[in-house]
Amino acid sequence: MKKLLLLLPLSLLLMTACNDAAEIAKEMRRTSVTLNNENQSTGKTAELLLVMDKTWPEEVQDTVYLILAKPMTGLPQPEPMFSIYQTEPSLFKGDYTRRANIIYLDVNENFTEPDCKIERNPWSKPQVYAHIMAATRDEAIGMLAEKCDEILQEMYANDIAKLQMNQAKTPNIELQNYVKEKFGILMTIPQEYAIAREGDGFLWLAYRTKKNDRFVMIYTSENKSMTRAMLIAKRNYITQKYIEGETKEVYPRVVEQMGLPTYQPLTLWNKSGAQLRGLWETEKDYMGGPFYQFSFINTNGECVTIDGFVFAPEEPKAVYMRQVEAIVKSVK
């Protein structure tokens, strides 16, 4: 995005009383995973720990890596959902057991049938542990291939939960209060974000650095339709109205190609709605990037959309997209 929009005065963010901040903090603690540092999971975002015997033939290990090399949906260039950090079974103890995402390929001739058990939080929180048990390497790899999509989706959701936990530690309380007053929703908004532009039923939040920009839009519509076509049309209308470039003809719009954007029904915190994930590009310009949004109908009968998007032209985007998705999915 062009860095051309002025931030609103900070005074607009200080309009609500301290009891609102206390209410938000209380709600976040009630509905979030524990913030106890003693058992908080470790490891980087978009990383998994693979426990696998390093003495296995190289081609066998390569097969395992190929199975796990699933691309993340909705990015302009292919990026794996996870980078892999490998360790030996004999070393899997102590700090290794606190990693957020773990896959253990456990091969032992005493196992009668191949099996996969996916556990949550066995040693730390939030954590997903996939224990694959088999009598032979081939059976273990076959079970991994069968369960891979399920395991990676669980671990992706776990990454979102871990990011939400970390974001809740340093929130922008004033901005959260302002969003609550304007839209009637509770959200975790990290302290780095500030208002970039505001309108009637619209708020654009921005976190800008020298290399990249991360954004969150919140907007309402009286049109309750949450079909794929209508959500795309609403987003294009909003971005053309509020996020223009040097001229009104230059604005971000949704890219519709190669099966994107993807559309799925989704329920978050008892809010039934729909999610859209895909790419945006700037009309009559060369800028673009990924976006993720969630829409639902509020108690006033309005369609509320929370949309996170990223502009990072020279960097991988998988981690940044997880960060804005975590903000979007914190809505309560």
Buried (B, 14 or more C-beta within 10 A) or exposed (E): BEEEBEEBEEEEBEEBEEEBBEBBBEBBEEEBBBEEEEEBBBBBBBBBBBBBBEEBEEEBBEBBEEBBBBEBBBBBEEBBBBBBBBBEBEEBEEEBBBBBBBBBBBBEEEBEEBBBEBEEBEBBBBBBBBBBBBBEBEBBBBBBBBBBEEBBEBBBEBBBBBBBBBBBEEBBBBBBBBBBEBBEBBBBBBBBBBBBBBEEBBBBBBBBEEEBBBBBBBBBBEEEEBEBEBBBBBBBEBBBEBBBBEEEEBBBBBBEEEEBBEBEEBEBEEBEBBBBBBBBBBBEBEBBBBBBBBBBBEEEEBBBBBBBBBBBEEEBBBBBBBBBBBBBBBBB
